[in-house]
Amino acid sequence: RETWEARRQAAILRPFIARWRTPLLAQTFSKWRAELLERKRVVKTEAVILGRMLHRWVSTAWGTWLTLHRERRRVRRVLTKVVERLWHRGVSAAWGTWYANHVELRGMRQVERRGGG
């Protein structure tokens, strides 16, 4: 199955080929044709690669997924901390009470130093 373009090229080249009766010229022409076909194959491959590169939506989707994954991991860490605090409420309450007493005592000491006590 030759395409119209291939038939047209063959018709154009037929007179030149007829003049090239020597084996060297025929070999040269065959080599040229093989290189032409290879160049066409390379161009077609490049077009496929470029087409894939143009479909950046895959890359965008991956970036979105990665962002969501990182956010979910962060939320999970925060929730884990909240749950741990709830489990250790007694320790947390004791610490809060100690700190409140410490602040009050410090305030009393400052008043005492100023001579108000």
C-alpha positions in Angstrom: 0.0 0.0 0.0 1.8 3.0 -1.2 0.5 6.4 -0.4 -0.1 9.0 -3.0 3.0 10.9 -1.8 5.2 7.8 -2.2 3.8 7.2 -5.7 4.5 10.8 -6.6 8.0 10.6 -5.3 8.6 7.4 -7.2 7.4 9.0 -10.4 9.7 11.9 -9.9 12.7 9.8 -9.2 12.1 7.1 -11.9 14.0 9.1 -14.6 17.0 9.6 -12.3 17.1 5.9 -11.3 16.9 4.9 -15.0 20.1 6.9 -15.6 21.8 5.3 -12.7 22.6 1.9 -14.2 25.8 1.4 -12.3 25.8 -0.6 -9.0 27.5 2.3 -7.1 24.8 4.8 -8.0 22.1 2.3 -7.1 23.7 1.6 -3.8 24.0 5.3 -3.1 20.4 5.8 -3.8 19.4 2.9 -1.6 21.4 4.3 1.2 19.9 7.7 0.7 16.4 6.2 0.8 17.2 4.2 4.0 18.4 7.4 5.7 15.3 9.2 4.6 13.1 6.5 6.0 15.1 6.6 9.3 14.7 10.4 9.5 10.9 10.0 9.0 10.8 7.4 11.8 12.8 9.7 14.1 10.4 12.6 13.4 7.4 10.4 14.1 8.9 9.2 17.4 9.7 12.8 18.4 6.1 13.8 17.7 4.9 11.0 20.0 7.3 12.1 22.7 6.3 15.8 22.4 2.6 14.8 22.5 3.2 13.0 25.8 5.0 16.0 27.2 2.1 18.3 26.2 -0.2 16.2 28.3 0.9 17.9 31.5 -2.4 17.1 33.1 -0.9 13.9 34.4 1.9 15.8 36.1 -0.6 18.3 37.5 -2.7 15.5 38.8 0.3 13.9 40.5 1.2 17.3 42.1 -2.3 17.7 43.4 -2.3 14.2 44.9 1.0 14.8 46.6 -0.2 18.0 48.1 -3.4 16.3 49.4 -1.4 13.4 50.8 1.0 15.8 52.7 -2.0 17.7 54.1 -3.7 14.6 55.3 -0.5 13.4 56.9 -0.2 16.8 58.7 -3.8 16.6 59.9 -3.2 13.1 61.1 -0.2 14.2 63.2 -2.3 17.1 64.7 -5.2 14.8 65.6 -2.8 12.3 67.1 -1.4 15.0 69.4 -5.0 16.1 70.4 -5.9 12.5 71.2 -2.7 12.1 73.3 -3.5 15.2 75.2 -7.0 14.0 75.9 -5.6 10.7 77.2 -3.2 12.5 79.5 -5.7 15.0 80.8 -4.8 14.5 84.4 -1.1 15.2 83.8 -2.1 18.2 81.7 -4.4 19.6 84.4 -1.7 19.1 87.1 0.8 20.9 84.9 -1.6 23.8 84.3 -2.3 24.1 88.0 1.4 24.1 88.9 2.0 26.8 86.2 -0.9 29.0 87.5 0.5 28.7 91.1 4.0 29.5 89.8 2.8 32.7 88.1 0.8 33.7 91.1 3.7 33.1 93.5 6.0 35.1 91.2 3.6 38.0 91.2 3.4 37.9 95.0 7.2 37.9 95.2 7.4 41.0 93.0 4.8 42.8 95.2 6.8 41.8 98.3 10.1 43.1 96.8 8.5 46.5 96.1 7.6 46.7 99.7 3.9 46.2 99.5 3.7 43.1 101.6 
